[in-house]
Each structure stands twice: as C-alpha cells, then as structure tokens.
C-alpha cells in the first residue's frame, strides 16, 4: 500500500465524518496520514486534518484540528476497501 492510495481514499470517504463535529468538512490539503502497521489484508493509519467550519453567510469561520486512528481493510490487490474508526477526537 502506498501513501497516494491512502490519500485518495481518505480524501473521498465519509469515514472522516464522525470526527467533524461542527457540521464542517475535512480539508484535503491539510490531511496527513501516517501508516502505523501493515500486513497483507489490513493496515492501521493515523489521520490528521483540519475541519473547515463555515458561518451562515458562507464565509469560513475557522478550522479545528481533528485526528483519528483507522483500521483499513484491503482487497487482494492491496487496495483500500473500507476504513473503520478505532479512536479519534479534536486537538
């Protein structure tokens, strides 16, 4: 598994939504992924990103640093098929 495939997966998945607690969304440009463990069928990743929070007027109101540890399941070709949140929170 490579960093690019993890970045692509986490940039387009709803798995990060439980970490966004103020109706914001993850900023893909701020996302950092660290591979903690890996074998043929799964990996453990630490994911950090900024949650973008908007005002009612459509202006950015702020950012909140979020993090999570995910158990990532892989198919036979090593592609990510799903990610399960193990723990996470805000910094």
The first five atom37 places (N, CA, C, CB, O) and aatype in JSON, in Angstrom:
{
  "aatype": [20, 20, 20, 20, 20, 20, 20, 20, 20, 20, 20, 20, 20, 20, 20, 20, 20, 20, 20, 20, 20, 20, 20, 20, 20, 20, 20, 20, 20, 20, 20, 20, 20, 20, 20, 20, 20, 20, 20, 20, 20, 20, 20, 20, 20, 20, 20, 20, 20, 20, 20, 20, 20, 20, 20, 20, 20, 20, 20, 20, 20, 20, 20, 20, 20, 20, 20, 20, 20, 20, 20, 20, 20, 20, 20, 20, 20, 20, 20, 20, 20, 20, 20, 20, 20, 20, 20, 20, 20, 20, 20],
  "atom_mask": [
    [1, 1, 1, 1, 1],
    [1, 1, 1, 1, 1],
    [1, 1, 1, 1, 1],
    [1, 1, 1, 1, 1],
    [1, 1, 1, 1, 1],
    [1, 1, 1, 1, 1],
    [1, 1, 1, 1, 1],
    [1, 1, 1, 1, 1],
    [1, 1, 1, 1, 1],
    [1, 1, 1, 1, 1],
    [1, 1, 1, 1, 1],
    [1, 1, 1, 1, 1],
    [1, 1, 1, 1, 1],
    [1, 1, 1, 1, 1],
    [1, 1, 1, 1, 1],
    [1, 1, 1, 1, 1],
    [1, 1, 1, 1, 1],
    [1, 1, 1, 1, 1],
    [1, 1, 1, 1, 1],
    [1, 1, 1, 1, 1],
    [1, 1, 1, 1, 1],
    [1, 1, 1, 1, 1],
    [1, 1, 1, 1, 1],
    [1, 1, 1, 1, 1],
    [1, 1, 1, 1, 1],
    [1, 1, 1, 1, 1],
    [1, 1, 1, 1, 1],
    [1, 1, 1, 1, 1],
    [1, 1, 1, 1, 1],
    [1, 1, 1, 1, 1],
    [1, 1, 1, 1, 1],
    [1, 1, 1, 1, 1],
    [1, 1, 1, 1, 1],
    [1, 1, 1, 1, 1],
    [1, 1, 1, 1, 1],
    [1, 1, 1, 1, 1],
    [1, 1, 1, 1, 1],
    [1, 1, 1, 1, 1],
    [1, 1, 1, 1, 1],
    [1, 1, 1, 1, 1],
    [1, 1, 1, 1, 1],
    [1, 1, 1, 1, 1],
    [1, 1, 1, 1, 1],
    [1, 1, 1, 1, 1],
    [1, 1, 1, 1, 1],
    [1, 1, 1, 1, 1],
    [1, 1, 1, 1, 1],
    [1, 1, 1, 1, 1],
    [1, 1, 1, 1, 1],
    [1, 1, 1, 1, 1],
    [1, 1, 1, 1, 1],
    [1, 1, 1, 1, 1],
    [1, 1, 1, 1, 1],
    [1, 1, 1, 1, 1],
    [1, 1, 1, 1, 1],
    [1, 1, 1, 1, 1],
    [1, 1, 1, 1, 1],
    [1, 1, 1, 1, 1],
    [1, 1, 1, 1, 1],
    [1, 1, 1, 1, 1],
    [1, 1, 1, 1, 1],
    [1, 1, 1, 1, 1],
    [1, 1, 1, 1, 1],
    [1, 1, 1, 1, 1],
    [1, 1, 1, 1, 1],
    [1, 1, 1, 1, 1],
    [1, 1, 1, 1, 1],
    [1, 1, 1, 1, 1],
    [1, 1, 1, 1, 1],
    [1, 1, 1, 1, 1],
    [1, 1, 1, 1, 1],
    [1, 1, 1, 1, 1],
    [1, 1, 1, 1, 1],
    [1, 1, 1, 1, 1],
    [1, 1, 1, 1, 1],
    [1, 1, 1, 1, 1],
    [1, 1, 1, 1, 1],
    [1, 1, 1, 1, 1],
    [1, 1, 1, 1, 1],
    [1, 1, 1, 1, 1],
    [1, 1, 1, 1, 1],
    [1, 1, 1, 1, 1],
    [1, 1, 1, 1, 1],
    [1, 1, 1, 1, 1],
    [1, 1, 1, 1, 1],
    [1, 1, 1, 1, 1],
    [1, 1, 1, 1, 1],
    [1, 1, 1, 1, 1],
    [1, 1, 1, 1, 1],
    [1, 1, 1, 1, 1],
    [1, 1, 1, 1, 1]
  ],
  "atom_positions": [
    [[0.86, -1.17, 0.0], [0.0, 0.0, 0.0], [0.91, 1.23, 0.0], [-0.98, 0.0, 1.23], [1.93, 1.27, 0.68]],
    [[0.51, 2.21, -0.77], [1.32, 3.42, -0.82], [0.55, 4.62, -0.27], [1.78, 3.7, -2.26], [-0.67, 4.58, -0.11]],
    [[1.29, 5.68, 0.0], [0.72, 6.89, 0.59], [-0.33, 7.52, -0.32], [1.83, 7.9, 0.87], [-1.33, 8.05, 0.16]],
    [[-0.11, 7.47, -1.64], [-1.05, 8.07, -2.59], [-2.42, 7.39, -2.52], [-0.5, 7.98, -4.01], [-3.44, 8.07, -2.52]],
    [[-2.44, 6.06, -2.45], [-3.73, 5.37, -2.38], [-4.46, 5.69, -1.08], [-3.54, 3.85, -2.52], [-5.69, 5.81, -1.07]],
    [[-3.73, 5.82, 0.02], [-4.36, 6.21, 1.29], [-4.91, 7.63, 1.2], [-3.36, 6.1, 2.45], [-6.02, 7.89, 1.65]],
    [[-4.13, 8.54, 0.63], [-4.57, 9.94, 0.49], [-5.83, 10.02, -0.36], [-3.44, 10.79, -0.13], [-6.77, 10.73, -0.01]],
    [[-5.86, 9.29, -1.47], [-7.03, 9.3, -2.34], [-8.26, 8.74, -1.62], [-6.76, 8.49, -3.62], [-9.35, 9.3, -1.73]],
    [[-8.08, 7.65, -0.89], [-9.19, 7.04, -0.18], [-9.76, 8.01, 0.86], [-8.76, 5.73, 0.48], [-10.96, 8.27, 0.87]],
    [[-8.9, 8.53, 1.73], [-9.38, 9.38, 2.82], [-9.89, 10.74, 2.32], [-8.29, 9.59, 3.83], [-10.7, 11.37, 2.99]],
    [[-9.43, 11.18, 1.18], [-9.94, 12.44, 0.62], [-11.35, 12.3, 0.07], [-9.01, 12.94, -0.49], [-12.05, 13.3, -0.08]],
    [[-11.77, 11.07, -0.22], [-13.09, 10.88, -0.82], [-14.04, 10.01, -0.04], [-12.93, 10.32, -2.15], [-15.05, 9.57, -0.58]],
    [[-13.74, 9.74, 1.22], [-14.59, 8.84, 2.0], [-15.39, 9.59, 3.06], [-13.74, 7.77, 2.66], [-14.98, 10.65, 3.53]],
    [[-16.51, 9.02, 3.43], [-17.32, 9.57, 4.52], [-16.84, 9.07, 5.88], [-18.8, 9.21, 4.32], [-17.41, 9.42, 6.91]],
    [[-15.8, 8.25, 5.9], [-15.29, 7.68, 7.15], [-14.78, 8.76, 8.11], [-14.18, 6.69, 6.86], [-14.71, 8.52, 9.32]],
    [[-14.42, 9.93, 7.59], [-13.93, 11.02, 8.44], [-15.05, 11.84, 9.07], [-13.02, 11.93, 7.65], [-14.81, 12.62, 9.99]],
    [[-16.27, 11.68, 8.58], [-17.41, 12.48, 9.04], [-17.63, 12.42, 10.55], [-18.66, 12.03, 8.35], [-17.95, 13.46, 11.14]],
    [[-17.48, 11.27, 11.22], [-17.7, 11.25, 12.67], [-16.72, 12.14, 13.45], [-17.59, 9.85, 13.17], [-16.99, 12.48, 14.6]],
    [[-15.61, 12.51, 12.85], [-14.64, 13.36, 13.51], [-14.96, 14.85, 13.35], [-13.25, 13.08, 12.98], [-14.44, 15.68, 14.09]],
    [[-15.83, 15.17, 12.41], [-16.24, 16.56, 12.15], [-17.5, 16.83, 12.96], [-16.48, 16.82, 10.62], [-18.59, 16.38, 12.59]],
    [[-17.36, 17.56, 14.05], [-18.48, 17.71, 14.98], [-19.2, 19.04, 14.87], [-18.0, 17.53, 16.38], [-20.17, 19.28, 15.58]],
    [[-18.74, 19.92, 13.98], [-19.38, 21.23, 13.88], [-19.95, 21.47, 12.49], [-18.38, 22.34, 14.24], [-19.94, 22.6, 11.99]],
    [[-20.44, 20.4, 11.85], [-21.04, 20.48, 10.52], [-20.06, 20.97, 9.45], [-22.23, 21.4, 10.55], [-20.47, 21.5, 8.42]],
    [[-18.79, 20.8, 9.71], [-17.78, 21.18, 8.73], [-17.39, 19.98, 7.88], [-16.55, 21.76, 9.41], [-18.09, 18.97, 7.85]],
    [[-16.27, 20.11, 7.22], [-15.77, 19.01, 6.39], [-14.26, 19.01, 6.43], [-16.27, 19.13, 4.93], [-13.64, 20.04, 6.71]],
    [[-13.64, 17.83, 6.15], [-12.19, 17.74, 6.16], [-11.58, 18.52, 5.0], [-11.76, 16.27, 6.1], [-12.06, 18.45, 3.87]],
    [[-10.52, 19.25, 5.28], [-9.76, 19.95, 4.25], [-8.71, 18.99, 3.71], [-9.11, 21.26, 4.79], [-7.75, 18.68, 4.42]],
    [[-8.86, 18.51, 2.47], [-7.9, 17.54, 1.92], [-6.46, 18.07, 1.89], [-8.32, 17.14, 0.53], [-5.52, 17.29, 2.01]],
    [[-6.29, 19.37, 1.72], [-4.94, 19.94, 1.66], [-4.22, 19.86, 3.0], [-5.01, 21.39, 1.2], [-2.98, 19.87, 3.04]],
    [[-4.96, 19.79, 4.09], [-4.35, 19.72, 5.42], [-4.14, 18.29, 5.9], [-5.2, 20.47, 6.42], [-3.55, 18.07, 6.96]],
    [[-4.62, 17.31, 5.15], [-4.61, 15.92, 5.59], [-3.21, 15.33, 5.62], [-5.49, 15.09, 4.69], [-2.43, 15.45, 4.67]],
    [[-2.9, 14.67, 6.76], [-1.64, 13.96, 6.93], [-1.97, 12.56, 7.39], [-0.7, 14.69, 7.96], [-2.74, 12.36, 8.33]],
    [[-1.37, 11.57, 6.73], [-1.65, 10.17, 7.04], [-0.34, 9.48, 7.38], [-2.37, 9.46, 5.85], [0.64, 9.57, 6.64]],
    [[-0.34, 8.79, 8.51], [0.83, 8.04, 8.93], [0.46, 6.57, 8.99], [1.37, 8.54, 10.32], [-0.51, 6.2, 9.65]],
    [[1.21, 5.74, 8.32], [0.99, 4.29, 8.32], [1.68, 3.73, 9.56], [1.53, 3.62, 7.01], [2.9, 3.79, 9.67]],
    [[0.9, 3.18, 10.5], [1.44, 2.68, 11.76], [1.78, 1.2, 11.71], [0.46, 2.94, 12.88], [2.79, 0.77, 12.26]],
    [[0.92, 0.42, 11.07], [1.11, -1.04, 10.92], [0.54, -1.45, 9.57], [0.42, -1.83, 12.09], [-0.35, -0.79, 9.04]],
    [[1.06, -2.54, 9.02], [0.54, -3.03, 7.75], [0.84, -4.51, 7.6], [1.13, -2.25, 6.57], [1.92, -4.98, 7.96]],
    [[-0.14, -5.25, 7.06], [0.08, -6.61, 6.61], [-0.67, -6.79, 5.29], [-0.39, -7.67, 7.68], [-1.09, -5.8, 4.69]],
    [[-0.84, -8.01, 4.83], [-1.43, -8.24, 3.51], [-2.89, -7.8, 3.4], [-1.33, -9.69, 3.17], [-3.33, -7.43, 2.31]],
    [[-3.64, -7.84, 4.48], [-5.09, -7.6, 4.4], [-5.59, -6.37, 5.15], [-5.8, -8.78, 4.92], [-6.75, -6.0, 5.02]],
    [[-4.72, -5.72, 5.94], [-5.17, -4.56, 6.68], [-3.99, -3.67, 7.06], [-5.93, -4.99, 7.93], [-2.83, -4.06, 6.95]],
    [[-4.32, -2.48, 7.5], [-3.32, -1.53, 7.96], [-3.94, -0.67, 9.05], [-2.79, -0.65, 6.79], [-5.16, -0.53, 9.13]],
    [[-3.1, -0.1, 9.88], [-3.53, 0.84, 10.9], [-2.92, 2.19, 10.54], [-3.1, 0.37, 12.35], [-1.71, 2.31, 10.37]],
    [[-3.78, 3.21, 10.43], [-3.35, 4.54, 10.0], [-3.77, 5.59, 11.01], [-3.91, 4.87, 8.62], [-4.84, 5.51, 11.61]],
    [[-2.91, 6.58, 11.18], [-3.25, 7.78, 11.93], [-3.53, 8.87, 10.9], [-2.1, 8.2, 12.94], [-2.7, 9.13, 10.03]],
    [[-4.69, 9.5, 11.01], [-5.1, 10.54, 10.06], [-5.33, 11.84, 10.82], [-6.38, 10.11, 9.27], [-6.04, 11.86, 11.82]],
    [[-4.73, 12.91, 10.35], [-4.91, 14.25, 10.92], [-5.35, 15.2, 9.81], [-3.59, 14.78, 11.61], [-4.87, 15.12, 8.68]],
    [[-6.28, 16.09, 10.15], [-6.77, 17.06, 9.17], [-7.43, 18.22, 9.89], [-7.76, 16.4, 8.18], [-7.74, 18.12, 11.08]],
    [[-7.65, 19.3, 9.17], [-8.39, 20.44, 9.7], [-9.84, 20.34, 9.24], [-7.76, 21.79, 9.25], [-10.11, 20.14, 8.06]],
    [[-10.76, 20.48, 10.18], [-12.18, 20.58, 9.84], [-12.46, 22.04, 9.49], [-13.11, 20.07, 11.03], [-12.19, 22.93, 10.3]],
    [[-12.98, 22.29, 8.31], [-13.34, 23.64, 7.87], [-14.75, 23.93, 8.38], [-13.25, 23.79, 6.31], [-15.68, 23.18, 8.1]],
    [[-14.89, 25.03, 9.11], [-16.18, 25.41, 9.69], [-16.63, 26.7, 9.03], [-16.08, 25.57, 11.24], [-15.87, 27.66, 8.94]],
    [[-17.88, 26.72, 8.57], [-18.41, 27.86, 7.84], [-19.44, 28.61, 8.69], [-19.04, 27.41, 6.52], [-20.11, 28.02, 9.54]],
    [[-19.56, 29.91, 8.43], [-20.62, 30.73, 9.01], [-21.85, 30.62, 8.12], [-20.17, 32.23, 9.16], [-21.76, 30.11, 7.0]],
    [[-22.97, 31.08, 8.61], [-24.2, 31.06, 7.83], [-24.1, 31.88, 6.56], [-25.35, 31.57, 8.67], [-24.81, 31.61, 5.59]],
    [[-23.23, 32.87, 6.55], [-23.07, 33.74, 5.37], [-22.23, 33.09, 4.27], [-22.44, 35.06, 5.78], [-22.1, 33.64, 3.18]],
    [[-21.67, 31.92, 4.57], [-20.84, 31.24, 3.58], [-19.36, 31.53, 3.71], [-21.29, 31.61, 2.22], [-18.56, 31.04, 2.91]],
    [[-18.98, 32.33, 4.69], [-17.57, 32.64, 4.94], [-16.98, 31.6, 5.89], [-17.41, 34.08, 5.53], [-17.68, 31.03, 6.73]],
    [[-15.69, 31.36, 5.74], [-15.03, 30.42, 6.63], [-14.95, 31.04, 8.03], [-13.62, 30.05, 6.11], [-14.44, 32.14, 8.2]],
    [[-15.46, 30.3, 9.02], [-15.48, 30.79, 10.4], [-14.26, 30.33, 11.18], [-16.75, 30.34, 11.11], [-13.88, 30.94, 12.18]],
    [[-13.65, 29.26, 10.73], [-12.48, 28.76, 11.45], [-12.15, 27.35, 11.04], [-12.7, 28.83, 12.94], [-12.77, 26.76, 10.15]],
    [[-11.15, 26.83, 11.71], [-10.69, 25.46, 11.48], [-10.41, 24.81, 12.82], [-9.42, 25.44, 10.57], [-9.96, 25.46, 13.76]],
    [[-10.69, 23.53, 12.88], [-10.43, 22.76, 14.09], [-9.6, 21.55, 13.69], [-11.77, 22.33, 14.81], [-9.96, 20.82, 12.76]],
    [[-8.49, 21.33, 14.38], [-7.64, 20.18, 14.1], [-8.32, 18.91, 14.63], [-6.23, 20.35, 14.75], [-8.76, 18.87, 15.77]],
    [[-8.39, 17.89, 13.78], [-9.02, 16.61, 14.13], [-8.03, 15.48, 13.86], [-10.34, 16.39, 13.32], [-7.11, 15.63, 13.06]],
    [[-8.23, 14.36, 14.53], [-7.38, 13.2, 14.32], [-8.19, 11.93, 14.51], [-6.17, 13.22, 15.27], [-9.23, 11.94, 15.17]],
    [[-7.71, 10.86, 13.93], [-8.35, 9.56, 14.1], [-7.38, 8.44, 13.79], [-9.58, 9.44, 13.22], [-6.44, 8.6, 13.0]],
    [[-7.62, 7.31, 14.42], [-6.9, 6.07, 14.11], [-7.88, 5.15, 13.41], [-6.28, 5.39, 15.4], [-8.96, 4.87, 13.93]],
    [[-7.5, 4.69, 12.23], [-8.39, 3.87, 11.42], [-7.75, 2.52, 11.12], [-8.74, 4.59, 10.12], [-6.57, 2.43, 10.8]],
    [[-8.57, 1.47, 11.22], [-8.19, 0.15, 10.75], [-8.67, 0.08, 9.31], [-8.81, -1.02, 11.64], [-9.87, 0.11, 9.05]],
    [[-7.76, -0.02, 8.38], [-8.05, 0.0, 6.95], [-8.01, -1.43, 6.43], [-7.05, 0.9, 6.17], [-7.02, -2.14, 6.63]],
    [[-9.08, -1.86, 5.77], [-9.15, -3.21, 5.18], [-8.78, -3.13, 3.7], [-10.59, -3.82, 5.35], [-9.17, -2.21, 2.99]],
    [[-8.01, -4.13, 3.27], [-7.5, -4.15, 1.9], [-8.06, -5.34, 1.14], [-5.97, -4.2, 1.89], [-8.36, -6.38, 1.72]],
    [[-8.2, -5.19, -0.18], [-8.6, -6.32, -1.02], [-7.33, -7.1, -1.4], [-9.38, -5.85, -2.29], [-6.23, -6.75, -0.97]],
    [[-7.49, -8.14, -2.22], [-6.36, -9.0, -2.61], [-5.29, -8.24, -3.38], [-6.87, -10.15, -3.44], [-4.13, -8.67, -3.4]],
    [[-5.64, -7.12, -4.0], [-4.66, -6.32, -4.75], [-4.03, -5.22, -3.9], [-5.32, -5.71, -5.97], [-3.22, -4.44, -4.41]],
    [[-4.39, -5.15, -2.63], [-3.83, -4.14, -1.75], [-4.54, -2.81, -1.8], [-2.42, -3.94, -2.08], [-4.04, -1.82, -1.26]],
    [[-5.71, -2.76, -2.43], [-6.49, -1.52, -2.49], [-7.37, -1.41, -1.25], [-7.36, -1.46, -3.78], [-7.84, -2.41, -0.71]],
    [[-7.59, -0.18, -0.82], [-8.44, 0.08, 0.35], [-9.9, -0.18, -0.02], [-8.26, 1.54, 0.87], [-10.4, 0.35, -1.01]],
    [[-10.57, -1.0, 0.78], [-12.0, -1.26, 0.55], [-12.88, -0.62, 1.62], [-12.25, -2.77, 0.5], [-14.04, -0.3, 1.36]],
    [[-12.34, -0.43, 2.83], [-13.07, 0.3, 3.87], [-12.14, 0.66, 5.01], [-14.26, -0.55, 4.39], [-11.05, 0.11, 5.15]],
    [[-12.6, 1.6, 5.8], [-11.83, 2.04, 6.97], [-12.76, 2.13, 8.16], [-11.14, 3.41, 6.7], [-13.86, 2.68, 8.06]],
    [[-12.33, 1.6, 9.28], [-13.13, 1.61, 10.5], [-12.42, 2.48, 11.54], [-13.36, 0.16, 11.03], [-11.24, 2.26, 11.84]],
    [[-13.13, 3.45, 12.06], [-12.58, 4.34, 13.08], [-12.4, 3.58, 14.38], [-13.5, 5.56, 13.3], [-13.35, 2.99, 14.9]],
    [[-11.17, 3.58, 14.91], [-10.91, 2.94, 16.2], [-10.99, 3.96, 17.33], [-9.54, 2.25, 16.2], [-11.56, 3.68, 18.38]],
    [[-10.42, 5.12, 17.12], [-10.45, 6.19, 18.11], [-10.16, 7.5, 17.4], [-9.43, 5.93, 19.25], [-9.54, 7.52, 16.34]],
    [[-10.61, 8.59, 17.98], [-10.38, 9.88, 17.35], [-10.88, 11.01, 18.21], [-11.04, 9.93, 15.99], [-11.51, 10.8, 19.25]],
    [[-10.58, 12.22, 17.77], [-11.02, 13.37, 18.52], [-10.54, 14.67, 17.9], [-10.53, 13.27, 19.94], [-10.25, 14.75, 16.71]],
    [[-10.49, 15.68, 18.73], [-10.08, 17.01, 18.3], [-8.86, 17.41, 19.11], [-11.23, 18.05, 18.48], [-8.67, 16.97, 20.24]],
    [[-8.03, 18.24, 18.5], [-6.81, 18.69, 19.2], [-7.02, 20.04, 19.81], [-5.62, 18.73, 18.25], [-6.1, 20.59, 20.43]]
  ]
}
